Amino acid sequence: MTVHAIIGGTGLTQLEGLEIHQALTLDTPYGAPSADILRGGYAGRDVLFLARHGQPHRIAPHQVNYRANLWALKQAGARAIVAVNAVGGIHAAMGAGHFCVPHQIIDYTAGRAHTFFEGELDHVTHVDFSHPYDEALRARLIAALQAEGAAFSSHGVYGCTQG
């Protein structure tokens, strides 16, 4: 069974309706994640939840330990991750209350670790980033948004900035 994880950002530090079964305090080779990983039930499914900016909301975007967060979620059993972001849109159609399921990303950040593959490696590892989002998960998200009648865009480019 696929265990889904949700990373909540600003505006989603708690997942309303999450029945918490366990709070996992994990350590990773990259240090501690932003908060405990909450394992629980949501809408009839087993889920993991992580507050990206900590609990309470105190970690600035450029100080989030993204590698530790992802490592800890995988360690807890995550096989699919949905990261929720409260961001602005460049296009007028992407206003408040509009969901976007991006298909591409541009990383404008600097000074952050960008890979798990560094240091003394046995060999160089190249990661294909031409299609950064899982298409099967994108399709399920789009179907869920359609079923809910939500305003959404099925494609978009997420521009990640320093925060």
N, C-alpha and C positions, 0 to 999 in steps of 0.2 A: 504494500500500500504506500502511495506517495504521501509523505508528510509535507504539508505546506507550511511555510513560514511567512510571516508578515513583519516587515520592518516599518514601524510607524515613525513619521517625522513630525515636524512642527504641526500642531493641530491634531495629531493622533498619537498622543503619548500613552493612552490607554485604549484598549479595544472594548467598547461597550458591548456587552453580551458575552464576553469571553468568560467561561467557567474555568477558573484556574485550578489545575490539579497539582501543579508542582512549579516551584521557582528554582531554576538551575543556576547556581553560581559557578561559572566555568572559567578556566584559565586556558590560554592558548599560547603557542610559540610567539605570538605578537603582543602578548599582554592580555589584560582583561577587556571584555566587550563593554559597551556603553552601559549596560544594565544586565540584571539577571534575565535569562531566557525563561519566559513564561510558557509552560506546556499546559494545554487545556483543550476544552471543547468549544467550538464555535459553529453554529448553524449545522450541527450534526456531524462535524468533522473534527479530527484531531489536528490541532494547529500549534505552532510555536509563534510567540510574539516577542519582539525586541523593540524597545524605545530607542531609536537612533541617537537621540540627544540626551539620553540618560533618564533616570527617574529619581528625583524630579528633573525636569527639562533644564539642563545646565551646561551641556557641552556644545560649544560653538561648532559650526559646520567644518571649519578648517582644523578642528582638534578631534573630530570623531575618528576613532581607531577602526576604520572600515575593514581592514584585513582581520582584526580580532573578531569583529562582528560576524563576518562571513564564516570564518573558521569555526566559531562557537556554534553557529546555527547548523553547520554541517555536522559537527561533533554531536549535537543534540538530535540529529536524525533528519534534518531538512533535506528534501530532494527537489523542492521547487520554492522559489522565494519571490514574493511580490513586495516591492518597496514602494510605499506611498509617500508622495512628495507634494507639499503645498507650494506651488510655484506660480509665477506670473507667466503670461503667454504673450508672444509677440503678435499673434494674429487676433483680431477682434473677436473671432468666434470662440476663442479659448478663454472666456471670462470665468468668473466665480461659478462654481457648481458644474462646470464642464469637465468631464473626464477625458484623458488622452492615454491611449495605449501605444507608447512610442515603439517605433521600429528601428530607430537609429539613435546614436548618442554622439555628442561632441564634448570632449573634456577640456574645459578652459582652465582647469585648476593648475596650481603650481605648488611645490613644496610638500606634496603628499606622496606617500609610497604608492606606486601604481601597479605593483606586481607581487606575486608570491615567489617568483623565481629570481632570486638575487643571492649575492654572497658567493660562497665557494660551491659551485655546482659541478656535478659529474659531467654535464653537457649543457649547452645552451638550449633553452626552451622557447620556442616561438609559439605564441597563442594567436589564432585567427580571430580577429575582432571585426571582421567585415559584416557579420550578422550577430550583434551583441545580445539580442533578446531571443528567448526560446519561442519558436513559432507556435508550438502546440499549446503552451501556456497563454500566449497572446490570443490565440483563437478561443480558448476557454473564457478568458476575461471579456473578450468582445461579445461572445454569446451571452454571458451573464449580464452585461450592460444592456444588450438588446432586450433580453427577457424582462429586465426591470424598467425598460422604457426611459433609461437615463440618457441625458445629452452627452455625447462622446464623439471622439475622433479615433478612427481605427489606425491611424498612422500619425506620426509626428517625430520630430527630432528633439530629444532632450538635450539642452545645453547646460552642462554642469559647470557652475561658477564657484568661486571661493566661498560664497555664502554671505 
